[in-house]
Amino acid sequence: MSSATDPDIMEPVQESWIEMGAKLHFNTKVTGFVGDGGKLREVTTSQGGIQADLVVVATKKVPNVELATAAGLKTGMSGGLIVDGRMRTSVSGVYAAGDCTEIPHGVSNVPIQGLSGSHAYAQGKVAGVNAAGGTREYQAVYVPWGMVAGKWMIGGVSFSETLATALGVPFVVGNAQGISRARYYPDVKPVKVKLLAEPEHLRLIGAQLVGGEGIKERADFLAMAVRTGITINDLATMENVYSPPIGALNEPISLAAQNALSKLGK
């Protein structure tokens, strides 16, 4: 998660995991598995052994391109197949879509691979239309994402502060702690928003969120905001639904944008 989120976003998640009984081992490398008679007994790590009878291994997606490369299709820097906006590969008449391809990131223009099912579905529609003689273009991606993590929902789009810093992408940041519905309404949940904008024109380039509800919808909206070049000036004065059961008076996204402008003296 370190490439997608920042420590301040993950802090409440980690606390909730610990409350739920999880033991977290950071900066620890798995070195092996020990068992008897086909039954797991221990996981060995750089920090010692951990008794276990079940292991779930979660790794990144690796593009399955062996057949394609054997047929002469070109791959890019991420290991995925190179495609254009119509999902055409380097070989005439051959289209590709999904995890086997690499798609440019809309802000950095760096090719990335291993996106979500919604991306693969949309790419497949583009590839199918064009393979059948139609005309449809797939655009660069800004990668909205979200998940349930412990007792929280987290999500984001494009860059985290950590990743932007690592890539040398300049930014200004705005933070806000808001709520999901009117504070006097039952089951109100906290919502934290962090926005990243490029310094010159203040266009939004990334966002992260953590809260009890409404994270997926905000991530989708912010992805479209990045894609269309919306600025934090726009977000600071955005309209929002104020309906006590579903929306607070002050939208946390707008509050975060206002915070960023305040830091800039605007």
C-alpha positions as MATLAB code, in Angstrom:
seq = 'MSSATDPDIMEPVQESWIEMGAKLHFNTKVTGFVGDGGKLREVTTSQGGIQADLVVVATKKVPNVELATAAGLKTGMSGGLIVDGRMRTSVSGVYAAGDCTEIPHGVSNVPIQGLSGSHAYAQGKVAGVNAAGGTREYQAVYVPWGMVAGKWMIGGVSFSETLATALGVPFVVGNAQGISRARYYPDVKPVKVKLLAEPEHLRLIGAQLVGGEGIKERADFLAMAVRTGITINDLATMENVYSPPIGALNEPISLAAQNALSKLGK';
ca = [
       0.000    0.000    0.000;
       2.978    2.335    0.388;
       2.912    3.372   -3.280;
      -0.811    4.200   -3.190;
      -1.280    5.743    0.239;
       0.497    7.880    2.815;
       1.136    7.072    6.498;
      -1.474    9.569    7.738;
      -4.155    7.880    5.621;
      -3.160    4.391    6.774;
      -2.782    5.255   10.463;
      -6.448    4.725   11.448;
      -6.543    1.570    9.321;
      -3.527    0.097   11.063;
      -5.007    0.976   14.456;
      -8.242   -0.796   13.531;
      -6.381   -3.898   12.361;
      -4.616   -4.061   15.730;
      -7.961   -3.579   17.530;
      -9.314   -6.499   15.505;
      -6.457   -8.730   16.679;
      -3.958   -8.454   13.831;
      -0.217   -8.315   14.502;
       1.611   -6.193   11.928;
       5.241   -6.842   10.972;
       6.830   -3.952    9.082;
      10.241   -4.031    7.360;
      10.122   -7.809    7.631;
      10.993  -10.174    4.790;
       9.487  -13.648    4.434;
      12.357  -16.103    3.956;
      10.614  -19.475    3.915;
       7.856  -21.864    4.997;
       8.379  -24.794    7.356;
       6.025  -27.757    7.715;
       5.661  -31.478    8.183;
       3.726  -33.968    6.080;
       2.330  -31.302    3.807;
       1.076  -29.218    6.753;
       2.402  -25.718    7.423;
       3.913  -25.104   10.839;
       5.914  -21.883   10.636;
       6.790  -18.934    8.441;
      10.428  -17.929    8.729;
      11.224  -14.234    8.419;
      14.137  -11.833    8.745;
      12.830  -11.063   12.245;
      12.367  -14.669   13.361;
       9.776  -17.424   13.029;
       5.999  -16.987   13.141;
       3.813  -19.989   13.920;
       1.091  -20.435   11.301;
      -1.206  -23.072    9.817;
      -2.410  -20.938    6.902;
      -0.637  -18.443    4.643;
      -2.213  -16.051    2.159;
       0.336  -14.662   -0.297;
      -0.623  -11.399   -2.020;
       1.617  -10.280   -4.875;
       1.347   -7.819   -7.730;
      -0.138   -8.776  -11.072;
       2.365  -10.022  -13.638;
       1.300   -9.713  -17.308;
       0.897  -13.060  -19.076;
       2.477  -12.154  -22.402;
       4.438  -15.280  -23.327;
       2.174  -16.255  -26.208;
       2.001  -12.655  -27.443;
       5.767  -12.090  -27.400;
       6.288  -15.430  -29.149;
       4.004  -14.096  -31.880;
       6.150  -10.973  -32.201;
       4.121   -8.436  -30.200;
       6.168   -5.738  -28.481;
       6.176   -5.155  -24.731;
       6.985   -1.939  -22.880;
       8.847   -0.844  -19.772;
       6.262   -2.325  -17.394;
       6.331   -5.726  -19.102;
       2.861   -5.300  -20.588;
       1.980   -5.240  -24.274;
       2.268   -1.864  -25.996;
      -1.098   -0.699  -27.357;
      -2.385    2.546  -28.818;
      -5.631    4.324  -27.983;
      -7.608    1.800  -30.040;
      -5.983   -1.102  -28.175;
      -4.001   -2.108  -31.280;
      -0.741   -3.923  -30.633;
       2.465   -3.642  -32.634;
       1.221   -6.401  -34.969;
      -1.421   -5.369  -37.490;
      -4.863   -6.824  -36.826;
      -4.037   -7.915  -33.273;
      -5.733   -6.178  -30.314;
      -5.097   -6.583  -26.596;
      -6.853   -5.501  -23.411;
      -6.640   -6.005  -19.667;
      -3.754   -6.951  -17.399;
      -1.519   -8.027  -20.289;
      -1.320   -4.423  -21.591;
       0.315   -1.230  -20.357;
      -1.546    2.086  -20.419;
      -0.084    5.603  -19.945;
      -0.815    7.428  -16.708;
      -2.655   10.650  -17.485;
      -0.483   12.910  -15.291;
       3.004   11.410  -15.554;
       2.551    9.697  -18.970;
       4.455    6.728  -17.508;
       3.088    3.369  -18.777;
       1.495    1.315  -15.998;
       0.192   -2.237  -15.911;
      -2.105   -4.312  -13.712;
      -5.154   -2.053  -13.367;
      -8.618   -2.946  -12.083;
     -11.456   -5.000  -13.538;
     -13.317   -1.851  -14.572;
     -10.316   -0.818  -16.682;
     -10.070   -4.248  -18.308;
     -13.810   -4.241  -19.083;
     -13.642   -0.794  -20.732;
     -10.512   -1.744  -22.690;
     -12.184   -4.924  -23.904;
     -15.125   -2.917  -25.238;
     -12.759   -0.569  -27.086;
     -10.742   -3.459  -28.517;
     -13.899   -5.307  -29.578;
     -15.458   -2.287  -31.284;
     -12.298   -1.536  -33.230;
     -11.606   -5.175  -34.108;
     -15.126   -5.298  -35.574;
     -14.462   -2.264  -37.773;
     -15.717    0.521  -35.497;
     -13.885    3.499  -34.046;
     -13.438    3.981  -30.327;
     -10.556    5.442  -28.274;
      -9.375    4.481  -24.799;
      -7.900    7.357  -22.840;
      -4.989    7.630  -20.433;
      -5.814    6.466  -16.907;
      -5.867    8.173  -13.517;
      -6.608    4.984  -11.570;
      -9.328    5.617   -9.001;
      -9.267    2.863   -6.384;
     -10.933    1.952   -3.122;
     -11.178   -0.866   -0.618;
     -12.450   -1.861    2.803;
      -9.502   -1.942    5.208;
     -10.117   -2.965    8.788;
     -12.963   -0.838   10.124;
     -12.470    1.813    7.455;
     -12.808    2.459    3.754;
      -9.829    3.956    1.959;
      -9.379    5.126   -1.607;
      -7.709    7.572   -3.901;
      -6.756    8.558   -7.416;
      -3.503    9.099   -9.290;
      -0.649   10.088   -6.945;
      -0.162    9.827   -3.226;
       2.147   12.338   -1.569;
       4.718    9.565   -1.084;
       4.666    8.472   -4.735;
       4.671   12.021   -6.118;
       7.714   12.830   -3.983;
       9.518    9.677   -5.123;
       8.846   10.549   -8.781;
       9.929   14.164   -8.346;
       6.467   15.512   -9.212;
       5.971   18.966   -7.600;
       2.733   19.539   -5.713;
       0.864   21.494   -3.083;
      -1.293   19.624   -0.593;
      -4.566   20.315    1.191;
      -6.090   18.275    4.014;
      -9.478   18.245    5.683;
     -11.267   16.192    8.301;
     -14.984   16.189    7.539;
     -18.083   14.095    8.061;
     -20.253   11.957    5.806;
     -23.651   13.370    6.797;
     -25.095   16.037    9.094;
     -23.423   15.775   12.494;
     -26.755   15.546   14.333;
     -27.907   12.651   12.127;
     -27.511    9.010   13.311;
     -24.469    7.002   12.154;
     -22.446   10.006   10.987;
     -18.966    8.851    9.908;
     -15.657   10.749    9.664;
     -14.159   11.382    6.219;
     -10.573   12.556    5.734;
      -9.530   13.979    2.367;
      -6.056   14.821    1.076;
      -5.685   16.629   -2.258;
      -2.549   17.154   -4.372;
      -2.378   19.914   -6.980;
       0.377   21.052   -9.324;
       1.806   24.357   -8.043;
       1.598   26.564  -11.145;
      -2.008   26.298  -12.290;
      -3.322   24.434   -9.209;
      -4.811   21.609  -11.286;
      -5.684   18.559   -9.224;
      -3.210   15.688   -9.763;
      -4.043   13.269   -6.966;
      -6.140   12.513   -3.904;
      -6.500   10.101   -1.005;
      -9.400    9.406    1.313;
     -10.169    7.451    4.462;
     -13.528    7.284    6.206;
     -16.551    5.317    7.226;
     -18.624    5.753    4.052;
     -18.793    7.655    0.758;
     -15.201    6.876   -0.247;
     -15.883    5.102   -3.555;
     -18.110    7.885   -4.870;
     -15.604   10.595   -3.959;
     -12.737    8.667   -5.568;
     -14.729    8.347   -8.799;
     -15.548   12.077   -8.774;
     -11.953   13.092   -8.062;
     -10.672   10.860  -10.882;
     -12.896   12.757  -13.301;
     -11.713   16.029  -11.746;
      -8.077   15.108  -12.425;
      -8.920   13.921  -15.929;
     -10.722   17.132  -16.881;
      -8.180   19.533  -15.358;
     -10.286   20.863  -12.502;
      -8.343   23.108  -10.118;
      -8.453   23.376   -6.348;
      -9.983   26.816   -6.914;
     -12.901   25.018   -8.590;
     -13.154   22.477   -5.788;
     -12.941   25.116   -3.060;
     -16.153   26.691   -4.382;
     -17.891   23.519   -5.586;
     -21.586   22.917   -5.059;
     -22.517   19.934   -2.928;
     -25.634   18.133   -1.802;
     -26.684   19.073    1.735;
     -29.181   16.444    2.822;
     -28.723   15.372    6.460;
     -29.109   11.594    5.912;
     -26.562   11.472    3.060;
     -24.515   14.683    2.973;
     -23.055   17.222    5.399;
     -23.295   20.974    5.058;
     -19.590   21.230    4.217;
     -18.186   18.750    1.668;
     -14.766   17.439    2.858;
     -13.333   17.718   -0.683;
     -14.141   21.419   -0.727;
     -12.683   21.888    2.755;
      -9.414   20.230    1.666;
      -9.198   22.509   -1.371;
      -9.812   25.545    0.828;
      -7.032   24.342    3.145;
      -4.591   24.126    0.223;
      -5.454   27.651   -0.925;
      -5.100   28.939    2.622;
      -1.565   27.522    2.789;
      -0.778   29.420   -0.414;
      -2.223   32.622    1.010;
      -5.137   32.644   -1.461;
];
